[in-house]
Amino acid sequence: MSTVIGGAKKARPRTERRKSRRKIVFTKYPVVVHTKDTWNQDHAPIAAIVTDISNSGLGLIAQGQLKRGSAVLIVMQAGTAYERELEGEVIWMTSLPSCGRILKPNLPSLVTYWRIGVRLDPDDKEQCEFIEGLLKK
């Protein structure tokens, strides 16, 4: 006896929104993220690490939230191999699902981490050359 419930679902082709291929960063690379509020005022910047990089943007994991559309200044930490400031815009942000929900569902999360996508300024030629140099390594 066999039961047929329905046909197999067809997978929708996934469209790639990125204009350039990203490179995963395997070493935790620390950065500090400033917004317009933290550039000139007493607001604390957000500490983050870079997870992936491409010619057009960065992926970050941070403890603080940023608003979509915010202009940001990403400061690559002093004393590291690639000391530099990068300008961009927050394109998307989402909380990481493992923070207090999957690993320990009954306990409140003390810290929420966020995945943040930043589009880099394409008009800054020097910045673009710096990123291209990183991607070649």
N, C-alpha and C positions, 0 to 999 in steps of 0.2 A: 504494500500500500504506500503510495507516495502522495504528498500534499504539495501543491504548488500555490505559493502565496502571492507571488508577483514576479515580474521580470527583474532582471538585474538593473541596478541603477547605473546610469551612465555618468561617469565623472565629467564634470564641467572643466573645460580647459582653463587653467589658471593664468590670468594675465599678469604680466610683470609690469609694475608701475615705475620701477626704477629706470632711470635713463642710462645708468652705468652699473657695471657689475661690482658687487661689493666683495671685500676681502675680510674674512673673519680674523679677529685679533685674538691670538692664543695667550698672550701675556696680559695680565690685568694692567692696563695703562691708566694711571690716575689723571683726572682733569678736574678743574673747578669751573662751574658754569655760572656766569653772571647774566642777569637780565637788565633791562634799562633801570629798573628799580634799585638794583644792587650796584650799578656802576657808580652812581653819584650820591647815594644815600647810605644810611647805616644798616641796610638789610644784609644779612649774611648770604654769601653765595652758596650754591649747592655743590657738594662733592659728588663725583661720579666716576665711572670707569668706562672706557671705550670698548665696545664689543665687536663692532665691525666698522669698516670705513670704505668709501668709494670716492670717485672723482666728484660726486655731487652731494655727499652727505656722510653723516656719522650715526651709528647706533650707540646709545648710552644706557647704562643702568645707574640709577640715582636713588637717593633716599627722599628727595623732595620732588614735589610736583611743579610743572611748568605749564603755562597756558599755551594752547595751540595758537600759532601765529606770533608768539613772542619773539622779539629780536634777542639773540643771545650772543655772548662773547665767551668762547670756550678757551680756557687757559690751560695749556698742556703744562704739567707741573715742572717747576724749576728743578734742576738737578737731574733730570731724566735725559735720555738720549735725544729727545725731540722737543726742546723747549720752544713754545710758539703760542700765539693767540690766533684763534680762528673765529670768524664772524659767520653767523647763520640764523636760521629761523626754525622754530619748533613746528614740525609738520604733524606729528601724532604723538600720543602718549597713552600708555595703558599700564595698569598695575600688574605686577607679576603674580600669577595664580598660586604660587607656593607660599605666599606670605600669609600665614595664619589660617589658611583654608584647607590646603591639601595635607601638609605635614602634621599640623596639630589643629584639627578642626574645632576642638572644644575650648581652645585657649585663645584669648584675644591676642592679636598680633601687636607687638611692641613697636615694630618698625615695618613700614610698608615700602617696598622697593618698586620703582617704576622703570619701564622700558620707554625710552624717548628716542624719537627719530628727528634728526636735525638736518635740514637742507643747508648746505654751505653756499656762500655768496659766489655765484658763477662769474661775476664781473671782476673779482679780485684776482688778477693774473698771477701775482706772486703767491697767493694762497693756493691757487690751483696747481702751480708748479711744485709747491711743497707737498701737497697731497699726492701728486703723481710720483714724486720721489719716494714717498712712504710705500706706495703700492708696488713699486719695483723691488723693494727689499724682501 
